[in-house]
Amino acid sequence: MRLEQVVSNLISNGRDAILSTTSKRGGIIRVSTNIKNNFVSLYVSDSGPGIKKGDIERIFDPFYTTKDAGQGTGLGLSIAYSIIKEHSGEINYLTLPNMGATFCITLPQLKS
């Protein structure tokens, strides 16, 4: 259930990023997975404006938000980071100005 919260947050952030642009071109959110070397990776990509250079260092900090007052608490990525760490995983991102952002969650594959 907590991993669902992480994915839901990343999709919601992607939607908000796309809606924050003044462009009328719409946007794309893509979710994909990969399994390699006993690790599962989940990617959430959006076609929003990307993460601004000045925000990159703080995106996982509690209570840090780039959203307008009343639009976010700044806890989403901080909580996502904590949940992924609790599952012995990693969360990373790739962003380029005006090219969107991609978050990658990598978790150890469960043994059955």
C-alpha positions as a Markdown table, in Angstrom:
| # | Residue | x | y | z |
|---|---|---|---|---|
| 1 | Met | 0.0 | 0.0 | 0.0 |
| 2 | Arg | 2.8 | 2.4 | 0.8 |
| 3 | Leu | 4.4 | 1.8 | -2.6 |
| 4 | Glu | 1.1 | 2.7 | -4.2 |
| 5 | Gln | 1.4 | 6.0 | -2.3 |
| 6 | Val | 4.8 | 6.7 | -3.9 |
| 7 | Val | 3.6 | 6.0 | -7.4 |
| 8 | Ser | 0.4 | 8.0 | -6.9 |
| 9 | Asn | 2.5 | 10.9 | -5.7 |
| 10 | Leu | 4.9 | 10.8 | -8.6 |
| 11 | Ile | 2.0 | 10.7 | -11.1 |
| 12 | Ser | 0.3 | 13.6 | -9.3 |
| 13 | Asn | 3.4 | 15.7 | -9.3 |
| 14 | Gly | 3.8 | 15.0 | -13.0 |
| 15 | Arg | 0.3 | 16.1 | -13.7 |
| 16 | Asp | 0.8 | 19.2 | -11.7 |
| 17 | Ala | 4.1 | 19.9 | -13.6 |
| 18 | Ile | 2.3 | 19.6 | -16.9 |
| 19 | Leu | -0.6 | 21.8 | -15.8 |
| 20 | Ser | 1.8 | 24.4 | -14.6 |
| 21 | Thr | 3.0 | 25.2 | -18.1 |
| 22 | Thr | 1.2 | 27.8 | -20.1 |
| 23 | Ser | 1.4 | 25.7 | -23.2 |
| 24 | Lys | -1.8 | 24.3 | -24.6 |
| 25 | Arg | -0.1 | 21.3 | -26.1 |
| 26 | Gly | -1.2 | 18.9 | -23.3 |
| 27 | Gly | 1.2 | 16.5 | -21.7 |
| 28 | Ile | 2.3 | 12.9 | -21.3 |
| 29 | Ile | 2.9 | 10.9 | -18.2 |
| 30 | Arg | 4.6 | 7.5 | -18.8 |
| 31 | Val | 5.0 | 4.7 | -16.3 |
| 32 | Ser | 7.3 | 1.8 | -17.2 |
| 33 | Thr | 9.1 | -1.0 | -15.5 |
| 34 | Asn | 12.3 | -3.1 | -16.0 |
| 35 | Ile | 13.7 | -6.1 | -14.2 |
| 36 | Lys | 17.5 | -6.6 | -14.3 |
| 37 | Asn | 20.0 | -8.3 | -12.0 |
| 38 | Asn | 17.4 | -9.1 | -9.3 |
| 39 | Phe | 16.2 | -5.5 | -9.1 |
| 40 | Val | 12.9 | -4.0 | -10.3 |
| 41 | Ser | 12.9 | -0.5 | -11.6 |
| 42 | Leu | 9.8 | 1.6 | -12.0 |
| 43 | Tyr | 10.0 | 4.9 | -14.1 |
| 44 | Val | 7.6 | 7.7 | -13.9 |
| 45 | Ser | 8.2 | 10.4 | -16.6 |
| 46 | Asp | 6.3 | 13.6 | -17.4 |
| 47 | Ser | 6.5 | 16.1 | -20.2 |
| 48 | Gly | 6.3 | 19.1 | -17.9 |
| 49 | Pro | 8.9 | 21.9 | -17.6 |
| 50 | Gly | 11.4 | 19.8 | -15.6 |
| 51 | Ile | 12.8 | 20.6 | -12.2 |
| 52 | Lys | 14.5 | 24.0 | -12.0 |
| 53 | Lys | 18.2 | 24.0 | -11.2 |
| 54 | Gly | 17.7 | 25.9 | -8.0 |
| 55 | Asp | 15.2 | 23.3 | -6.7 |
| 56 | Ile | 17.1 | 20.2 | -7.5 |
| 57 | Glu | 19.1 | 20.1 | -4.3 |
| 58 | Arg | 16.0 | 20.3 | -2.1 |
| 59 | Ile | 13.3 | 18.2 | -3.8 |
| 60 | Phe | 13.5 | 15.4 | -1.2 |
| 61 | Asp | 13.6 | 17.9 | 1.8 |
| 62 | Pro | 10.5 | 17.8 | 4.1 |
| 63 | Phe | 8.2 | 20.8 | 3.6 |
| 64 | Tyr | 10.0 | 22.0 | 0.5 |
| 65 | Thr | 7.6 | 22.8 | -2.2 |
| 66 | Thr | 7.6 | 24.9 | -5.4 |
| 67 | Lys | 3.8 | 24.9 | -5.5 |
| 68 | Asp | 1.6 | 27.9 | -4.6 |
| 69 | Ala | 0.4 | 28.3 | -1.1 |
| 70 | Gly | -2.4 | 25.8 | -0.4 |
| 71 | Gln | -1.5 | 23.6 | -3.3 |
| 72 | Gly | 1.0 | 21.3 | -1.6 |
| 73 | Thr | 2.7 | 20.7 | 1.7 |
| 74 | Gly | 6.2 | 19.7 | 0.4 |
| 75 | Leu | 5.9 | 16.3 | 2.0 |
| 76 | Gly | 5.2 | 14.1 | -1.1 |
| 77 | Leu | 8.7 | 13.5 | -2.3 |
| 78 | Ser | 10.1 | 13.4 | 1.2 |
| 79 | Ile | 7.7 | 10.7 | 2.2 |
| 80 | Ala | 8.3 | 8.8 | -1.1 |
| 81 | Tyr | 12.0 | 8.9 | -0.4 |
| 82 | Ser | 11.5 | 7.5 | 3.1 |
| 83 | Ile | 9.2 | 4.7 | 1.9 |
| 84 | Ile | 11.6 | 3.6 | -0.8 |
| 85 | Lys | 14.5 | 3.6 | 1.7 |
| 86 | Glu | 12.3 | 1.5 | 4.1 |
| 87 | His | 12.0 | -1.1 | 1.3 |
| 88 | Ser | 15.9 | -1.1 | 0.7 |
| 89 | Gly | 15.5 | 0.8 | -2.5 |
| 90 | Glu | 16.7 | 3.9 | -4.3 |
| 91 | Ile | 14.9 | 6.8 | -5.9 |
| 92 | Asn | 16.6 | 9.0 | -8.4 |
| 93 | Tyr | 15.6 | 11.5 | -11.1 |
| 94 | Leu | 16.7 | 12.9 | -14.4 |
| 95 | Thr | 15.5 | 16.3 | -15.5 |
| 96 | Leu | 16.3 | 18.7 | -18.3 |
| 97 | Pro | 14.9 | 22.2 | -18.7 |
| 98 | Asn | 11.6 | 22.1 | -20.7 |
| 99 | Met | 12.1 | 18.4 | -21.2 |
| 100 | Gly | 10.2 | 17.0 | -18.2 |
| 101 | Ala | 11.4 | 14.8 | -15.4 |
| 102 | Thr | 11.8 | 11.1 | -14.9 |
| 103 | Phe | 11.9 | 9.5 | -11.5 |
| 104 | Cys | 13.3 | 6.0 | -11.2 |
| 105 | Ile | 12.6 | 3.8 | -8.2 |
| 106 | Thr | 14.8 | 0.7 | -7.9 |
| 107 | Leu | 13.9 | -2.1 | -5.5 |
| 108 | Pro | 15.3 | -5.5 | -4.8 |
| 109 | Gln | 13.2 | -8.2 | -6.5 |
| 110 | Leu | 11.2 | -10.3 | -4.0 |
| 111 | Lys | 12.1 | -13.9 | -3.9 |
| 112 | Ser | 9.2 | -16.3 | -4.1 |
